[in-house]
Amino acid sequence: MGSWMQSQGYTVSRINLDPGAELVCYPVDFDIREYVTVAELMRREQLGPNGALIRAAEVVEAKLEAISERIGSCSADFRILDTPGQMEIFLFRSFGPSLVSKITGRSVCIFTIDPYLASTRLDVPVIKLLALIIELRLGIPTLEVITKSDLNRSVPSWPSFEGVSIAQVEGLSGELASSLASIVGELEKKRRLIPVSSKTGEGMEDLYKAIGELFCSCGDLT
């Protein structure tokens, strides 16, 4: 996304917020690993991977003021924050919500979905519920993006499940999913799912337009 924005003449700051990342495959303007790394915590405090991730979140939370100032000093048209892949570390602790509240300017969360994790009717309401939880916890608009659009031709498309009755699935799973789908349907904002590919650049313009529509009173995300 950052490369596409730059190709359109915008300036972009890239920020890594994952203390567990061993390799970051893009140039960063700020890296949380300047403050803490999971590998160092594992070695110094004799922690396992999960314990070190939780401990890293605690370290970040204690230094949140300085970290938010560093992020704020990254001057660009757009700042892209790459968060930890472990949702519970960023989302369900104060790390994520507190950091987002300190960032100036308009913010949007891009919830990236692996197509192989949303390949059945039962998967869709679960993913949609996660998107709602993200929006609730962070307090900012959320866009749902399905990744690897250049590779998932063999995976049933998400839109093909829209409007299909989950009640056809027998057993407890079908009953729970049907109830969940009904609740999610009442709460979610109507918006389109955006397929993207970081390899080919497919969908990046659509994603950029969707971000703009979030803050436009006349925007239609469906």
C-alpha positions as CSV (number, residue, x, y, z in Angstrom):
1,M,0.0,0.0,0.0
2,G,2.8,2.4,0.9
3,S,4.5,1.8,-2.5
4,W,1.3,2.4,-4.3
5,M,0.7,5.7,-2.4
6,Q,4.3,6.8,-3.2
7,S,3.7,6.0,-6.9
8,Q,0.8,8.4,-6.8
9,G,3.0,11.2,-5.4
10,Y,2.2,10.9,-1.7
11,T,4.8,10.8,1.1
12,V,4.5,7.8,3.4
13,S,6.0,7.0,6.8
14,R,6.2,3.3,7.7
15,I,6.1,2.3,11.3
16,N,6.7,-1.2,12.7
17,L,4.9,-1.9,16.0
18,D,5.7,-5.6,16.3
19,P,8.4,-6.3,18.9
20,G,8.5,-9.9,17.8
21,A,9.4,-9.3,14.2
22,E,12.7,-10.9,13.2
23,L,12.7,-9.4,9.8
24,V,10.9,-6.3,8.5
25,C,10.7,-6.3,4.7
26,Y,10.2,-2.6,4.2
27,P,12.1,0.6,5.1
28,V,10.9,1.9,8.5
29,D,10.8,5.4,9.8
30,F,10.2,4.2,13.3
31,D,10.7,0.7,14.8
32,I,9.3,-0.4,18.1
33,R,12.2,-2.7,18.4
34,E,14.3,0.3,19.3
35,Y,12.6,0.1,22.7
36,V,12.0,-3.7,23.2
37,T,12.3,-7.0,21.3
38,V,10.8,-10.3,22.1
39,A,14.1,-12.1,21.5
40,E,15.9,-10.0,24.1
41,L,13.2,-10.5,26.7
42,M,13.3,-14.2,26.2
43,R,17.0,-14.2,26.7
44,R,17.2,-11.7,29.6
45,E,14.1,-12.7,31.6
46,Q,14.0,-16.4,30.7
47,L,10.5,-16.2,29.2
48,G,8.8,-18.3,26.5
49,P,7.5,-16.7,23.3
50,N,4.0,-16.0,24.6
51,G,5.3,-14.6,27.9
52,A,7.8,-12.5,26.2
53,L,5.1,-11.0,23.9
54,I,3.0,-10.1,26.9
55,R,6.0,-8.6,28.7
56,A,6.9,-6.6,25.6
57,A,3.4,-5.2,25.5
58,E,3.9,-4.1,29.2
59,V,7.2,-2.4,28.3
60,V,5.6,-0.6,25.4
61,E,2.6,0.5,27.5
62,A,5.1,2.0,30.1
63,K,6.8,4.0,27.3
64,L,3.7,4.9,25.4
65,E,4.1,8.7,25.7
66,A,7.6,8.6,24.2
67,I,6.6,6.1,21.5
68,S,3.5,8.2,20.5
69,E,5.7,11.3,20.2
70,R,8.2,9.4,18.0
71,I,5.3,8.3,15.7
72,G,3.9,11.8,15.7
73,S,7.3,13.1,14.5
74,C,7.1,11.0,11.4
75,S,5.9,13.7,9.1
76,A,4.2,12.4,5.9
77,D,0.9,12.5,4.0
78,F,0.2,9.0,5.4
79,R,1.6,7.0,8.3
80,I,1.2,3.2,8.0
81,L,1.4,1.4,11.3
82,D,2.2,-2.3,11.1
83,T,0.8,-3.8,14.3
84,P,1.6,-7.2,15.9
85,G,0.0,-10.2,14.2
86,Q,-1.1,-11.4,17.6
87,M,-4.4,-9.6,18.0
88,E,-4.6,-10.0,21.7
89,I,-1.4,-8.2,22.3
90,F,-2.3,-5.0,20.4
91,L,-6.1,-5.1,20.7
92,F,-7.1,-6.5,24.1
93,R,-4.4,-4.8,26.1
94,S,-4.1,-1.0,26.5
95,F,-1.2,-1.0,24.0
96,G,-3.4,-0.6,20.9
97,P,-6.4,1.6,22.2
98,S,-4.1,3.9,24.2
99,L,-1.7,4.4,21.3
100,V,-4.4,5.0,18.8
101,S,-6.0,7.6,21.1
102,K,-2.7,9.5,21.2
103,I,-2.1,9.6,17.4
104,T,-3.1,13.0,15.8
105,G,-5.0,13.3,12.6
106,R,-7.6,11.0,11.1
107,S,-7.1,7.2,11.6
108,V,-8.5,4.1,10.0
109,C,-7.8,0.4,10.8
110,I,-7.3,-1.9,7.9
111,F,-8.2,-5.4,9.0
112,T,-6.4,-7.9,6.7
113,I,-8.0,-11.3,6.3
114,D,-6.2,-14.3,4.9
115,P,-8.6,-15.8,2.3
116,Y,-7.9,-19.3,3.6
117,L,-9.3,-18.3,7.0
118,A,-12.6,-17.3,5.4
119,S,-13.3,-20.1,3.0
120,T,-16.7,-21.4,4.4
121,R,-20.0,-20.0,5.3
122,L,-19.2,-20.5,9.0
123,D,-16.0,-18.5,8.8
124,V,-17.7,-15.3,7.5
125,P,-19.7,-14.2,10.6
126,V,-16.7,-14.9,12.9
127,I,-14.5,-12.7,10.8
128,K,-17.1,-10.0,10.7
129,L,-17.5,-10.1,14.4
130,L,-13.8,-9.7,14.8
131,A,-14.0,-6.6,12.6
132,L,-16.7,-5.2,14.9
133,I,-14.6,-5.9,18.0
134,I,-11.6,-4.1,16.4
135,E,-13.7,-1.1,15.7
136,L,-15.1,-1.1,19.2
137,R,-11.8,-1.5,21.0
138,L,-9.8,1.0,18.9
139,G,-12.6,3.5,18.4
140,I,-11.8,4.2,14.8
141,P,-13.4,3.2,11.4
142,T,-12.3,-0.3,10.2
143,L,-12.1,-1.6,6.6
144,E,-12.0,-5.3,5.8
145,V,-9.4,-6.3,3.3
146,I,-8.9,-9.8,2.0
147,T,-5.3,-10.4,1.0
148,K,-3.4,-12.6,-1.5
149,S,-6.0,-11.9,-4.2
150,D,-3.4,-13.1,-6.8
151,L,-3.2,-16.6,-5.1
152,N,-6.7,-17.4,-3.8
153,R,-8.4,-18.5,-7.1
154,S,-9.1,-21.9,-5.6
155,V,-10.7,-20.5,-2.5
156,P,-14.4,-19.8,-2.6
157,S,-15.0,-16.1,-2.7
158,W,-16.4,-14.3,0.4
159,P,-19.1,-12.5,-1.6
160,S,-20.4,-15.9,-2.7
161,F,-21.4,-16.6,0.9
162,E,-23.2,-13.3,1.4
163,G,-26.9,-13.8,1.9
164,V,-26.5,-17.6,2.0
165,S,-28.4,-19.2,4.8
166,I,-26.1,-20.7,7.5
167,A,-29.0,-22.7,8.8
168,Q,-28.2,-25.3,6.1
169,V,-25.3,-26.3,8.2
170,E,-26.5,-28.9,10.7
171,G,-25.5,-29.2,14.4
172,L,-24.4,-26.8,17.1
173,S,-21.9,-25.0,14.8
174,G,-24.7,-24.1,12.3
175,E,-27.0,-22.9,15.1
176,L,-24.4,-20.7,16.7
177,A,-23.1,-19.3,13.4
178,S,-26.7,-18.5,12.3
179,S,-27.4,-16.6,15.6
180,L,-24.0,-14.8,15.3
181,A,-24.7,-13.9,11.7
182,S,-28.0,-12.3,12.7
183,I,-26.4,-10.2,15.4
184,V,-23.5,-9.1,13.2
185,G,-25.9,-8.2,10.5
186,E,-27.8,-5.8,12.8
187,L,-24.6,-4.2,14.0
188,E,-22.2,-4.0,11.1
189,K,-22.0,-1.1,8.8
190,K,-22.6,-1.9,5.1
191,R,-19.4,-1.8,3.2
192,R,-17.6,-3.7,0.6
193,L,-14.9,-6.2,1.1
194,I,-11.7,-5.2,-0.7
195,P,-9.5,-7.8,-2.3
196,V,-5.8,-6.8,-2.5
197,S,-2.5,-8.2,-3.5
198,S,0.8,-6.8,-2.2
199,K,2.6,-8.7,-5.0
200,T,0.7,-7.3,-8.0
201,G,-0.8,-4.1,-6.5
202,E,-4.3,-5.3,-7.3
203,G,-7.0,-3.5,-5.2
204,M,-4.7,-0.7,-3.8
205,E,-6.6,2.0,-5.6
206,D,-9.9,0.6,-4.4
207,L,-8.5,0.6,-0.8
208,Y,-7.3,4.1,-1.1
209,K,-10.7,5.3,-2.3
210,A,-12.5,3.4,0.5
211,I,-10.3,5.2,3.0
212,G,-11.3,8.5,1.6
213,E,-15.0,7.5,1.6
214,L,-14.8,6.8,5.3
215,F,-14.3,10.5,6.0
216,C,-16.6,11.8,3.2
217,S,-20.2,12.6,4.2
218,C,-21.3,11.5,0.7
219,G,-19.3,8.3,0.7
220,D,-20.9,4.9,0.0
221,L,-18.8,2.0,1.3
222,T,-21.1,-0.6,-0.2
